[in-house]
Each structure stands twice: as structure tokens, then as C-alpha cells.
Amino acid sequence: MMRRWAFAVALLAAGCKNGPSENQCKELLDHFVDLEFKKAGAAAASDAQKQEIAKQKTALVESKTTEFMDTCKDKTSKSRVECALAATDLDTGVAKCDESK
């Protein structure tokens, strides 16, 4: 999972001016976390499982927020953030955002 986070940070670092808003960066972090859990197969059937997944997502967001937000706001173009927000998976969708720039 850490390798994919490094990829996400590298993707963001490739951007520059015309940066995204703080809200867009928060949305993107949440989106990356959702895509990561989706890729890992985290589908919950019971309420207890849903609560556990929600706790894990919250912990991951909290651990990555500072570094991610700084990189997103300061080193990422708005168009890359918008592209990544539209992606439906990490491996091909988000990767296309890097290729198209």
C-alpha cells in the first residue's frame, strides 16, 4: 500500500502552478483512500465490517493528511487533481492523469 501512496504523491508532485483548492485536495485524498480500499477488496457486508473499514479509512486519512495536502496544494496542477478525482481505479485511471500531461 505504501508503494501506491508514493505513486500518488509523485503524481501530485509533477504538477505546479494553477493549483487546486484545499477542498479539492481533501476530496482527492478521500478519493485515493476509497480507491485503495476498493483495490484491496474491502467490501463490507455487515454493519460491524463497515464500521471497521470506516475506522481504517479515517486512520489512513489522518496519517497522510499533512504531507498529502502540502504536496497537493503547492506542487499539483488543478487539472491533474480534476483528472485523478474522475479516475475509477488507481492503476490505470490515476496513471492516465500523469500520461496526459
C-alpha positions in Angstrom: 0.0 0.0 0.0 2.9 2.4 0.7 4.2 2.0 -2.8 0.9 3.2 -4.2 0.9 6.2 -1.8 4.4 7.0 -3.1 3.0 6.9 -6.6 0.1 9.2 -5.6 2.5 11.7 -4.1 4.8 11.5 -7.1 1.8 12.1 -9.4 0.9 15.1 -7.4 4.4 16.5 -7.2 4.6 16.5 -11.0 2.1 19.4 -11.1 2.9 23.1 -10.4 1.0 26.4 -10.6 -2.7 26.9 -11.1 -3.1 24.7 -8.1 -6.3 23.2 -6.7 -8.3 24.4 -3.8 -7.8 23.0 -0.3 -11.3 21.4 -0.7 -10.3 19.7 -3.9 -7.2 18.3 -2.2 -9.2 16.9 0.7 -11.6 15.3 -1.8 -8.7 13.8 -3.7 -7.2 12.3 -0.5 -10.6 10.8 0.4 -10.9 9.5 -3.2 -7.4 7.9 -3.2 -8.2 6.2 0.1 -11.5 4.9 -1.3 -9.8 3.6 -4.4 -7.1 2.0 -2.3 -9.6 0.2 -0.2 -11.6 -0.8 -3.3 -8.5 -2.3 -4.9 -7.7 -4.2 -1.7 -11.2 -5.7 -1.9 -12.6 -4.0 1.1 -16.3 -4.6 0.6 -18.3 -5.0 3.8 -21.4 -7.0 4.3 -22.2 -6.4 7.9 -22.5 -3.2 9.9 -19.6 -4.2 12.0 -17.4 -4.7 9.0 -18.5 -1.3 7.6 -17.6 0.4 10.8 -14.2 -1.3 10.9 -13.4 -0.2 7.3 -14.6 3.3 8.1 -12.2 3.4 11.1 -9.3 2.2 9.0 -10.0 4.8 6.3 -10.2 7.5 8.9 -6.8 6.4 10.4 -5.2 6.3 7.0 -6.5 9.8 6.0 -5.3 11.2 9.4 -1.8 9.7 8.9 -1.4 11.1 5.4 -3.2 14.5 5.5 -0.4 16.8 6.3 2.1 15.5 3.7 -0.6 15.0 1.1 -2.2 18.4 1.5 1.1 20.2 1.3 2.1 18.4 -1.9 -1.4 18.7 -3.4 -1.8 22.5 -2.8 1.8 23.5 -3.6 3.0 21.2 -6.3 0.0 19.9 -8.2 -1.9 21.4 -11.1 -5.6 21.8 -10.8 -6.1 19.8 -14.0 -4.2 16.8 -12.5 -6.4 16.8 -9.4 -9.5 17.0 -11.5 -8.3 14.1 -13.6 -7.4 12.0 -10.6 -10.8 12.8 -9.0 -12.5 11.4 -12.1 -10.4 8.2 -12.0 -12.2 5.0 -11.1 -9.1 3.0 -10.2 -5.5 3.6 -9.1 -3.6 1.5 -11.6 -5.0 2.7 -14.9 -7.3 5.7 -14.1 -4.9 7.7 -12.0 -1.9 6.7 -14.1 -3.6 8.2 -17.2 -3.6 11.6 -15.4 0.2 11.5 -15.4 0.5 10.3 -19.0 -1.8 13.0 -20.4 0.2 16.0 -19.1 
